[in-house]
Amino acid sequence: MLNFGIIGYGFMGQTHGETIKKLDYAKIVAICDINKDQLTDLEEVQTFLKADDLLSESKINTVIIAVPNHLHLEMVKKVAAAKKDIILEKPAAMNAKEFQEMIDITQEAGVRFTIHHQRRWDKDYRIIKKVVENQTLGEIYTIKNSLYGFNGNMHDWHVYPEFGGGMLYDWGVHLLDQMLWMIPGKLKTVYADVRNIINQNVDDYFNVQLYFDSGITGQVELGTYFLKDESSWFERHWFVGGDKGSAYVDGFHPQGKIVRTSELLTNVPGKITMTAAGPTRSFGPPPQGRLITEELPEVNVNHQMFFDHYYNYVEGKEELVVKPSEILRLMKLLDIIKISAHDHRSINFE
């Protein structure tokens, strides 16, 4: 049985609380938040205003840390010293050096340590991941993931750079983690453009190019003020290109297709072919029947599976899914992205 204590009962802390209520292998023993108003209407659980008081509760064996990002290291030290296993909210740390310290602390204390990257179980992502892994499109050459918004401005901790605010550390950690967990091989080179379009102090637009030694180019783009009058534009979009076709998936409730061609024209060196669009054969509208669509593979995933897998790991039934070593790689990538964007240059990574 996972007996949870939750430190930090804001939006994510409450989200964890609602999820844990549904699990037959877990229960909440205690909740802590420095704001007593967050602890009202909580029944059958102990409540504390101080983390040290929660950590003194012997029934707790696992702690979820959901405090503001800049407090993660301090709280990891406290929980590890109390010899309790740790599930840490993302972004895990302010930089790679800080996260390496967390790894060292938890290893020395002998406690389990993972990070809540629940978006590894997003349905749109898992569909694309299955397409890539099954080689449905042949040899993959490009994968693009994008997310756009229309409100521009941000809220809460997101507007404070000293708290790890901005979109790179909010959604960026998820989108980049998805790429790293899907694309095989070393990440050779990184080029990033990170900007403040509407917000003065934190980033609200980024475009990151990832060049892998597997031959795949990954692109992640996000903008909080990136506008188009197209249905479902302000959702997430995936595109994958291969030498046997392409695939696209749009929306958090994903819709999309696999797209192929019924035939390829033969190359004709030295001969001009006139079309309605001029002397071209590669572009222009395709003739009827040239494009063929297929259904995307089915997947059955949800965010609760993060906890299901973690419980199986604790029970010795499977490996840890979100490994600290993977998140350290992610944090190193974030550090490199900031340097690349500042210097306007590509940077070798691995």
Salt bridges, closest charged atoms under 4 A:
GLU18 OE2 - LYS21 NZ 3.13
ASP52 OD1 - LYS78 NZ 3.09
ASP85 OD2 - ARG112 NH1 2.71
GLU89 OE2 - HIS16 NE2 2.77
GLU89 OE2 - HIS116 ND1 2.61
GLU101 OE2 - LYS77 NZ 3.60
ASP122 OD2 - ARG119 NH1 3.06
ASP122 OD2 - ARG236 NH2 2.49
ASP122 OD1 - HIS303 NE2 2.59
ASP124 OD2 - ARG236 NE 2.75
GLU133 OE2 - LYS129 NZ 2.44
ASP170 OD1 - LYS90 NZ 3.00
ASP170 OD2 - HIS158 ND1 3.62
ASP177 OD2 - HIS117 ND1 3.62
ASP177 OD2 - ARG120 NE 2.83
ASP193 OD1 - ARG195 NE 2.96
GLU230 OE1 - LYS228 NZ 3.08
ASP250 OD1 - HIS237 ND1 2.85
GLU263 OE2 - ARG290 NH2 3.85
GLU294 OE2 - ARG260 NE 2.70
GLU295 OE2 - LYS257 NZ 2.42
GLU318 OE2 - HIS309 ND1 2.52
GLU319 OE1 - LYS323 NZ 3.72
GLU326 OE1 - ARG120 NH1 2.96
ASP343 OD1 - HIS342 ND1 2.83
ASP343 OD2 - ARG345 NE 3.10
GLU350 OE2 - ARG329 NE 2.73
